[in-house]
Structures are given as structure tokens and as C-alpha cells.
Amino acid sequence: MGEEGSASLELVGTLPFLLLAILVAAQLAVAGASLWSAALAARAGSRAALVGGRAEEAARAALPAPLRRGAGVAAAASGVRVEVPLPPLLPGMPPAGIHAKTGLGPGG
């Protein structure tokens, strides 16, 4: 086997690990975006509650369309809690959710 054949074999051997690393990085990016969206939605719900609006509707409307389905929004006197499902990119990944809670008082 020549040097070219050896290099090809090494590349084929490392491709699965490279693909797995890319998928893990993408899953972490999706998790971060989901957490960011949940936090923004919780803040929007808290602002709506502060001015006498409907916190659940405001929080749900602030979520991106793909995260609205399956999202849970709960408003209480202490704040608004938004939970969104984590879209799985890795095969066989168990279902997971990400939540954020925000409360605003009269001072902001």
C-alpha cells in the first residue's frame, strides 16, 4: 500500500469522529439558541404582566415559530417561566427541555 492509500485509510477512519464532533457542536449551538429564545420570551411575558397584559400570550408570541409547539409558559406573581423542547440533532438523544424564568418588579 502506498503513501496515498495510507492517507486515504486514515481519513476514512477519522471521518466518523469528525462528523460526531460537528453534530455535538451544532447541538450545543441549538441549545444555546433555544435558551436565548426562552429567556427573551420570559422577559416579554414579564413585561406584559407588569403593564397588566396577558403574560402567557406575550411570552408565547415572542418565541420563534419552531419553538412555540411544545412550549410551556407559566405566569405567577414571582415571574414568568418558559420551557421549550430542545430540538434533537443527534440520533438517539433523549427528549430534553430548556427553561428560563424572569420576573420584573416595579423598578424594572
Summary of the structure (lengths in Angstrom):
residues: 108
radius of gyration: 21.0
end to end distance: 70.3
largest distance: 75.6
contacts: 292
relative contact order: 0.16
helix: 56%
strand: 17%
